[in-house]
Amino acid sequence: MLDLVTLSGSHTIGRSTCYSVMNRIYNFNGTGKPDPSLNMYYLKLLRKRCKKDLDLVHLDVITPRTFDTTYYTNLKRKVGLLSTDQLLFSDERTSPFVEAFATQAFLFTSQFAMSMVKLGNVQVLTRSNEGEIRVNCNYVNHV
């Protein structure tokens, strides 16, 4: 869990297409309403910026070009762009890590380095008999 929360911190830089959040801002879980975990001011901003699926929005609305801990502060303020990001703060298993990283930049940067090294040591599957190599990484292959 620690590595998941840590590496998600890379969302402090970069952008996403609005396609990734359209359901969240207009029709969360088919309710016809926005995700209730979204900060209302942030929701209004997203609706202003997301007119089309291919429009782009920053993953970190406050410091989009700086590798810092603002991503975690944003989660505490309900300003996480992706629902998977926002869940890191609302889940009791991961929220203590979000809290710690939001207030202790050195802890985040040192853990990020360790988690990246760990990720770099993961062996990539090269043959299908080692596991599933997905045709589209978003979906399990059809049998």
C-alpha positions in Angstrom: 0.0 0.0 0.0 2.8 2.4 0.8 4.3 2.0 -2.7 0.9 2.6 -4.3 0.3 5.8 -2.4 3.9 7.0 -2.9 4.0 6.3 -6.6 0.6 7.9 -7.1 2.4 11.1 -6.0 3.8 11.3 -9.5 0.4 12.8 -10.3 1.8 16.0 -8.9 2.9 16.7 -12.5 1.2 16.0 -15.8 -2.2 16.2 -17.4 -5.1 13.9 -18.2 -7.8 14.1 -20.8 -11.2 15.1 -19.6 -12.5 11.8 -20.9 -11.1 10.3 -17.7 -13.2 12.5 -15.5 -16.4 13.2 -17.5 -18.5 10.6 -15.6 -17.1 11.8 -12.3 -18.2 15.4 -12.9 -21.5 14.7 -14.6 -22.8 11.2 -14.0 -21.0 9.5 -11.1 -21.9 5.8 -10.9 -24.8 6.4 -13.2 -26.6 8.8 -10.7 -26.8 11.7 -13.1 -25.0 13.7 -10.4 -21.3 14.6 -9.8 -19.0 12.6 -7.4 -20.0 13.8 -3.9 -16.3 13.5 -2.9 -15.4 16.4 -5.2 -14.8 19.9 -3.8 -17.6 22.0 -5.2 -15.3 24.8 -6.4 -13.1 22.2 -8.1 -16.1 20.7 -9.7 -17.1 24.0 -11.2 -13.6 24.5 -12.5 -13.5 21.1 -14.1 -16.9 21.6 -15.8 -15.6 24.9 -17.2 -12.4 23.3 -18.5 -13.9 20.0 -19.7 -16.2 20.8 -22.6 -14.9 17.9 -24.7 -13.4 14.5 -24.0 -10.0 15.4 -25.4 -9.6 18.6 -23.5 -6.7 18.4 -21.0 -6.6 19.2 -17.3 -3.7 19.2 -14.9 -3.5 16.3 -12.4 -2.4 18.8 -9.8 -4.4 22.0 -10.2 -2.3 24.0 -7.7 1.4 23.3 -8.8 1.0 21.4 -12.1 4.7 21.8 -13.1 6.4 21.2 -9.8 7.3 17.8 -8.3 6.1 18.4 -4.7 3.6 17.2 -2.1 0.8 19.5 -3.2 -0.9 16.4 -4.8 -1.4 15.0 -1.3 -2.6 18.3 0.1 -5.1 18.5 -2.8 -6.5 15.0 -1.8 -7.1 16.3 1.7 -9.0 19.3 0.2 -11.1 16.9 -2.1 -9.3 18.3 -5.2 -7.9 15.0 -6.6 -8.6 14.8 -10.3 -9.0 11.1 -10.7 -11.4 9.2 -8.5 -8.6 6.6 -7.8 -6.4 9.4 -6.5 -9.2 10.8 -4.3 -9.8 7.3 -2.8 -6.3 7.3 -1.4 -7.5 9.9 1.2 -10.9 8.4 1.9 -9.7 4.9 2.4 -8.6 4.3 6.0 -5.8 2.0 4.9 -4.1 4.6 2.8 -5.1 7.9 4.3 -2.4 7.9 7.0 0.2 7.9 4.2 -1.5 10.8 2.4 -1.5 12.7 5.7 2.1 12.0 6.3 3.2 13.0 2.8 1.1 16.1 2.7 3.0 17.5 5.7 6.5 15.9 5.4 8.0 16.6 2.0 11.3 14.8 2.9 9.4 11.7 3.8 7.7 11.7 0.4 10.7 12.3 -1.7 12.9 9.7 0.1 10.1 7.1 -0.1 9.4 8.0 -3.7 13.0 7.2 -4.6 12.8 3.8 -2.8 9.5 2.9 -4.4 10.7 3.8 -7.8 13.8 1.6 -7.4 11.4 -1.2 -6.2 9.2 -0.7 -9.3 12.2 -0.7 -11.5 13.2 -4.2 -10.2 9.8 -5.7 -11.2 10.4 -8.3 -13.9 8.4 -7.5 -17.1 6.5 -10.4 -18.6 7.8 -11.4 -22.0 6.0 -14.7 -22.7 2.3 -15.5 -22.3 3.1 -18.6 -20.2 4.4 -16.3 -17.5 1.1 -14.6 -17.0 -1.3 -12.4 -19.0 0.1 -9.8 -21.4 -2.8 -7.6 -22.1 -3.6 -6.4 -25.6 -5.2 -3.3 -24.0 -3.9 -2.6 -20.5 -7.3 -1.2 -19.4 -9.0 -4.6 -20.0 -8.5 -8.3 -19.2 -8.0 -10.2 -22.5 -11.0 -12.1 -23.7 -10.6 -15.9 -23.8 
